[in-house]
Amino acid sequence: MKKLFFSLVMMLALVIMAGSAFGQDKFAPYPGGTYTYNLPYTLNHAGNVTLTVSGGDITLGTTTPSGLTLVGATKSLASGSSSIVIPITFANIATGLKTISIVITDLTTNCSNNIHLDVTMHALPALSLGVSTTSITCQALVASPASGVAASIPAGSETLVNTITFTVAPTVTNITDYSYGYTLTLPTDGQTALTSYTLSYTGPGTYAEGTGSAVVTGITQADNANGVFTITFITTTSIAPVTITGTLSSATLTDPVNSGSYVGALSPSSANTTVNSVPGIGTFN
């Protein structure tokens, strides 16, 4: 019997379907990413192909030929040279080894060939945020008040201010191209007994102050740094201690190259400081 031979390329070619300035490493894929694997083949007669993928946490896109499945559906192939196309999306929680296996059979000779590709998931990208705050032992007083004037700020004056800072410190691991954002919830003006309560932000990304929350987005690896939120208020007398709490939420890390998105860990997720009371003093009469 005349022997018919055909060969399979033993390495899958790197093809980026969507394109990226940085490229995608499909042989060490990121969790959450979508990658397309191409496998050239040559058949002297009509044949068929089966695909199996092991390792779990995988979604299969539209394949060529259409209808290939993760569990070995058999699909027809025409004679000649072409490529098997396998788009795979790995879940955000995907870890460990995944194996892509293909068997191609010549239906005239009933001879088959097979190939498999082992890919090990890239370590899971991670964002960790922690919030800390300064403390106020006693509110600020006028350094040298006029005769008959209490050392607290006279009503209506904002020349002497107190500040509380909340600092959000990030740690990003296992990823080199990323962006992230988060929300820090703080009391807003009118929700506390503090006077001339204002909030400002210094740090990377884009800051937007909403009702009861400060939202920061668009921080990248190029400008990754602490975010500092500063509350400013004038000395307030005759009120009970006021506790100000900042609470982190909605921390999301995004991989723009591989389209992955990951929920950030928060530790600690909140911090608070107490503004102690200052005695109220009237005037001599």
Secondary structure, DSSP 8 states (H G I E B T S, - for coil): ---------SS-EEE-SS--SS---TTS--TT-EEEEEEEEEESS-EEEEEEEESSSEEE---BSTT--TEEEEEEE-SEEEEEEEEEEE-TT--SEEEEEEEEEETTTTEEEEEEEEEE-----EEEEEEEE--BSS----SS--TT--SS--TT--SSEEEEEEEEEEEEES-SS-EEEEEEE---TTSSS-EEEEEEEESSSEEEEETTEEEEEEEETTS---EEEEEEEE---SS--EEEEEEEEEEEEEETTTTEEEE-EESS-EEEEEE----------
